[in-house]
Amino acid sequence: MDTRQLLYFRAVVDNGSFTHAAESLDMTQPSLSLSIRKLEKELNAQLLSRGRSGVSTTEAGDYVYETAVKVDALLSETQRHISEITGDKASTVSLASGAILNWEFTPAVLAELKRIYPTANISLDDAEPATAIKHLLDGQVDLALLPTSDPKAFIRRYSPELTVHQVATFDYSVALPQRLAELESPVSLAELKKETWLVPPRSRELPELAEFYQDLWNSRPGLKPEQTQA
């Protein structure tokens, strides 16, 4: 999945049909349909329901559409911010990114930045989130991509010092020892209650996994593991 596919998908939803979307994108309908089919195949999910009255989104399609809107907002904000910094002559852009995002999400953002400003020198810093926030507030970096378990709390804390956009939502995955390999996916947390959980330390600057676990156990005390290890 890339930003162009999200653009095409959003155009279909906004226009209510492949025909009108293709016209707005100045492309052929078969090419647009092929792109959407490829996106559905990559995600292994039906995103659109096609009927006589046009197209409508499925539950999965609603989620992808929301993601497309958020990514578009982030890219627009990026373009605006870079224009303010460079006077529309981008030369150097510094981006801080949480290490957990660098496998899939950050490369797409970097590719789009390079497409918008092909001559820009883009630097990437994968510092710890707390350090990235400090560098962002100090003006040492222009942009930051940071993971948090509580976006609303993050926005409350750093607004209006920072302009914050929630651009993506990610599922949590659990790493299990080989002796638990036969557990069916998705794994029930109740099945892991007797296992020792590795809990990361709390971060004063950014709500992360420690806060996520605590909120989970407060609301579902029956899922709290018998032992945790920091």
C-alpha atoms as one frame of an Amber mdcrd trajectory, in Angstrom:
protein
   0.000   0.000   0.000   1.341   3.421  -0.935   0.129   7.009  -0.964  -0.942
   6.879  -4.613  -3.226   3.911  -3.946  -4.754   5.801  -1.020  -5.283   8.814
  -3.284  -7.065   6.662  -5.865  -9.196   4.932  -3.237 -10.237   8.229  -1.669
 -11.172   9.612  -5.100 -13.486   6.651  -5.747 -15.213   7.084  -2.383 -15.488
  10.876  -2.696 -16.901  10.662  -6.219 -19.169   7.712  -5.523 -18.172   5.864
  -8.691 -15.153   4.646 -10.621 -16.202   6.605 -13.722 -16.297  10.005 -12.040
 -13.191   9.229 -10.003 -11.241   8.296 -13.134 -12.311  11.556 -14.769 -11.191
  13.588 -11.743  -7.830  11.787 -11.730  -7.426  12.070 -15.518  -6.905   8.332
 -15.902  -8.770   5.443 -17.488 -11.401   3.551 -15.524  -9.788   0.117 -16.119
  -6.476   1.401 -14.693  -8.241   2.817 -11.659 -10.213  -0.399 -11.102  -7.006
  -2.428 -11.354  -5.318  -0.232  -8.753  -8.200  -0.680  -6.298  -8.267  -4.453
  -6.873  -4.529  -4.591  -6.157  -5.062  -2.614  -2.957  -7.818  -4.991  -1.834
  -5.587  -7.958  -2.656  -2.664  -6.500  -0.679  -4.902  -5.917   2.335  -6.794
  -9.189   1.828 -10.068  -7.356   2.388 -13.002  -6.051   0.359 -12.978  -2.276
   0.640 -15.875  -1.322  -1.646 -19.334  -2.668  -2.357 -20.349  -2.065  -5.957
 -24.005  -1.575  -6.857 -26.267   0.099  -9.403 -26.291   3.317  -7.405 -22.494
   3.462  -7.226 -19.957   2.309  -4.659 -20.029   2.300  -0.879 -17.359   1.441
   1.657 -17.259  -1.717   3.729 -16.142  -1.604   7.366 -12.568  -2.206   6.204
 -13.049   0.451   3.539 -14.144   2.993   6.151 -10.913   2.382   8.050  -8.740
   2.721   4.932 -10.589   5.905   3.958  -9.935   7.438   7.387  -6.272   6.505
   7.011  -6.162   8.105   3.544  -7.589  11.350   4.933  -5.061  11.407   7.778
  -2.099  10.672   5.505  -3.238  13.396   3.116  -3.480  15.835   6.030   0.023
  14.920   7.184   1.498  15.373   3.715  -0.295  18.705   3.241   0.990  19.900
   6.597   4.464  18.683   5.666   4.381  20.587   2.393   3.115  23.740   4.115
   5.719  23.503   6.858   8.578  22.940   4.435   7.412  25.888   2.338   7.529
  28.101   5.434  11.028  26.880   6.273  12.522  27.121   2.810  10.393  29.636
   0.948   9.307  26.910  -1.487  12.939  26.063  -2.209  13.394  22.988  -0.098
  17.060  22.265   0.570  17.226  20.384   3.880  14.418  18.696   5.805  15.011
  16.832   9.058  12.590  14.135  10.151  12.569  12.273  13.459  10.807   8.925
  13.469  10.111   6.383  16.175  12.048   3.204  15.435   8.884   1.081  15.451
   7.574   3.049  12.451  10.686   2.698  10.328   9.794  -0.703   8.876   6.688
   0.283   6.928   5.175   3.707   7.606   8.173   6.044   7.566   9.516   4.860
   4.164   6.216   5.851   2.511   6.433   9.333   4.055  10.057   9.700   2.934
   9.151   8.612  -0.591   6.364  11.192  -0.769   8.630  13.944   0.556  11.180
  13.050  -2.103   8.475  13.108  -4.777   7.311  16.580  -3.722  10.852  17.953
  -3.309  13.167  15.826  -5.494  16.211  18.037  -4.829  15.791  18.213  -1.056
  18.353  16.729   1.295  16.201  14.744   3.739  17.771  13.550   6.992  16.236
  10.903   9.245  16.786  10.644  12.983  15.512   7.500  14.748  16.086   8.828
  18.261  14.014   7.653  21.213  10.569   9.346  21.297  11.442  11.520  24.315
  14.560  12.786  22.527  12.637  13.304  19.293  10.048  15.446  21.092  12.798
  17.533  22.692  14.495  18.056  19.333  11.163  19.005  17.772  10.392  21.548
  20.486  13.939  22.938  20.262  13.696  23.270  16.495  16.474  20.756  15.828
  14.149  18.738  13.585  11.336  19.945  11.340   8.945  17.002  11.644   8.455
  13.947  13.828   6.560  10.672  13.463   5.896   9.242  16.918   3.924   6.244
  18.208   1.668   6.732  21.222  -1.021   4.681  22.937  -3.060   7.823  23.735
  -3.097  10.414  20.907  -5.634  12.636  22.689  -3.430  12.894  25.781  -0.429
  13.709  23.588  -2.348  16.471  21.787  -3.578  17.939  25.079  -0.044  18.072
  26.447   1.761  19.596  23.475  -0.884  21.853  21.923  -0.427  24.655  20.938
   3.384  24.241  20.972   3.144  21.623  18.256   0.753  20.961  15.403  -0.286
  17.335  15.876  -2.061  15.033  13.422  -3.021  11.425  14.063  -2.111   9.812
  10.749  -2.282   6.063  11.307  -3.420   3.337  13.668  -1.411   0.166  14.252
  -2.283  -3.178  15.791  -0.193  -4.542  18.638   1.472  -7.915  18.125   2.685
 -10.319  20.776   5.982 -12.247  20.604   5.622 -15.735  22.064   8.139 -18.473
  22.898   8.195 -21.560  20.717   6.387 -23.657  23.351   3.284 -21.483  22.768
   3.422 -21.715  18.991   0.265 -23.827  18.833  -1.943 -21.038  20.225  -4.443
 -19.898  17.618  -4.248 -16.367  16.214  -5.464 -13.955  17.423  -4.148 -14.995
  20.826  -6.412 -14.422  23.809  -4.623 -12.433  26.516  -6.349 -14.610  29.095
  -4.208 -17.506  27.808  -1.061 -15.543  28.675  -2.014 -14.666  32.237   0.448
 -17.134  33.758   3.290 -15.935  31.519   5.781 -13.281  32.605   5.161 -10.100
  30.623   8.002  -7.739  29.714   6.708  -4.248  30.482   8.674  -1.231  29.203
   9.313   1.704  31.528   6.946   4.648  31.570   7.824   7.693  29.506   7.066
  11.083  31.019   6.923  12.678  27.564   4.842  10.147  25.643   2.165   7.597
  26.638   3.316   4.250  25.230   3.039   0.538  26.016   3.351   0.890  29.799
   0.311   3.162  29.884  -1.522   0.941  27.406  -1.023  -2.102  29.631  -2.106
  -0.252  32.756  -5.285   1.039  31.099  -6.019  -2.483  29.851  -5.534  -4.071
  33.260  -7.576  -1.376  35.002 -10.515  -2.024  32.696  -9.990  -5.810  32.453
  -8.339  -6.919  35.722  -8.880 -10.572  34.800  -6.271 -10.179  32.032  -3.496
  -8.891  34.291  -0.537 -11.302  34.245   0.625 -12.856  37.486   4.192 -11.654
  36.891   5.693  -8.676  35.042   9.290  -7.730  34.424  10.532  -4.229  33.611
